[in-house]
């Protein structure tokens, strides 16, 4: 039996402004956001050389901002929540990632953690995004943003 921490997963994603997936990393829930982000950003920076600016939520603050600038010449800008906001409010630029997660939840196999390995879970995310992108390409009529 696997430890309880390995049964819960976190999905770290990098998407471009249209919501298309650039990179994904699935980790155990007890892995810190900043640690996972270092590995994921290294993969994404190697694959996408023209990337210059990344928006992230408050979980990725701290030394990660300086690390991105020094290691990859990437500007990591933290989208912060205002103190006067109450309840569930999707922050500017954060809605792009939230929309991606909503698309992923339309894929039945990603609703629950069915995969034993994180690599299998990452492959399922890529598969789900492939379905989404082919649907967008096959759509008739003018493309919606």
C-alpha positions in Angstrom: 0.0 0.0 0.0 1.3 3.4 -0.9 1.7 6.1 1.7 -1.3 8.5 1.9 0.8 11.5 0.6 1.5 9.7 -2.7 -2.2 9.1 -3.3 -2.9 12.8 -3.5 -1.5 14.6 -6.5 -0.7 18.2 -7.5 -0.6 19.2 -11.2 1.8 22.0 -12.0 1.2 23.4 -15.5 2.7 26.0 -17.8 0.3 27.3 -20.4 0.5 30.0 -23.0 -2.0 32.9 -23.2 -4.5 31.0 -25.3 -4.5 28.2 -22.7 -2.5 25.7 -24.7 -0.3 23.4 -22.6 3.5 24.0 -22.7 4.4 21.7 -19.9 3.0 19.7 -17.0 4.4 18.0 -13.9 2.4 15.8 -11.6 3.9 15.4 -8.1 2.8 14.0 -4.8 0.9 16.4 -2.7 3.7 16.7 -0.1 6.1 18.1 -2.7 6.6 21.9 -2.4 5.3 24.1 -5.2 8.6 25.9 -5.6 10.6 22.7 -5.9 8.4 21.3 -8.6 8.4 24.6 -10.4 12.2 24.7 -10.7 12.1 21.3 -12.5 9.1 22.2 -14.7 10.5 25.6 -15.6 13.8 24.1 -16.6 12.0 21.7 -19.0 9.8 24.4 -20.4 12.7 26.9 -20.8 14.7 24.2 -22.7 11.8 23.5 -25.1 10.5 27.1 -25.6 13.4 29.4 -26.0 11.3 32.5 -26.8 9.5 32.4 -23.5 10.3 35.6 -21.6 7.5 36.2 -19.0 5.6 33.8 -16.7 2.7 34.7 -14.5 2.3 32.6 -11.4 0.1 32.5 -8.3 1.2 33.2 -4.7 2.4 29.6 -4.1 5.4 30.2 -6.3 6.9 33.3 -4.4 10.2 33.5 -2.7 13.6 32.6 -4.1 12.0 31.1 -7.2 11.6 34.6 -8.8 15.3 35.3 -8.5 16.2 31.7 -9.6 14.1 32.1 -12.8 15.8 35.3 -13.7 19.3 34.0 -13.0 19.0 30.5 -14.5 16.7 31.0 -17.4 16.5 34.7 -18.0 12.7 34.4 -17.4 10.7 37.1 -15.5 8.5 35.4 -13.0 5.7 37.8 -12.1 3.5 36.8 -9.1 -0.2 37.6 -9.6 -1.3 38.6 -6.1 -4.7 38.6 -4.5 -5.9 42.0 -3.2 -6.6 42.2 0.5 -10.1 43.6 -0.1 -11.2 40.6 -2.2 -13.6 38.3 -0.4 -14.8 34.8 -1.4 -13.6 32.9 -4.5 -12.3 35.3 -7.1 -10.3 34.2 -10.1 -7.3 36.5 -10.4 -6.3 38.2 -13.6 -4.3 35.9 -15.8 -5.0 33.1 -13.4 -8.3 32.3 -15.3 -6.2 30.9 -18.2 -4.9 28.1 -16.0 -8.3 27.6 -14.3 -9.9 27.2 -17.7 -7.2 24.5 -18.6 -8.1 22.6 -15.4 -11.8 22.8 -16.3 -11.0 21.3 -19.7 -9.0 18.6 -18.0 -11.9 17.7 -15.7 -14.0 17.1 -18.8 -11.8 14.0 -19.4 -13.2 11.3 -17.1 -10.0 9.6 -16.4 -8.5 12.9 -14.9 -11.3 13.6 -12.5 -9.9 11.1 -10.0 -6.3 9.9 -9.5 -6.5 6.6 -11.3 -2.9 6.5 -12.4 -0.3 4.9 -10.1 2.7 6.7 -11.6 3.1 10.4 -12.0 4.4 9.9 -15.6 1.2 8.2 -16.5 -0.8 11.0 -15.0 1.3 13.5 -17.0 0.7 11.5 -20.2 -3.1 11.6 -19.5 -2.9 15.4 -19.3 -1.1 15.6 -22.6 -3.7 13.2 -24.1 -6.6 15.3 -22.8 -5.0 18.5 -24.3 -4.4 16.7 -27.6 -8.2 16.0 -27.7 -8.9 19.7 -26.9 -6.6 21.0 -29.5 -7.9 18.7 -32.3 -11.4 19.7 -31.4 -10.4 23.4 -31.8 -8.7 22.7 -35.1 -11.7 20.7 -36.5 -14.3 23.2 -35.5 -16.1 24.9 -38.3 -16.5 28.6 -38.6 -14.4 31.4 -37.2 -12.2 30.5 -34.3 -13.2 31.9 -30.9 -10.7 33.3 -28.5 
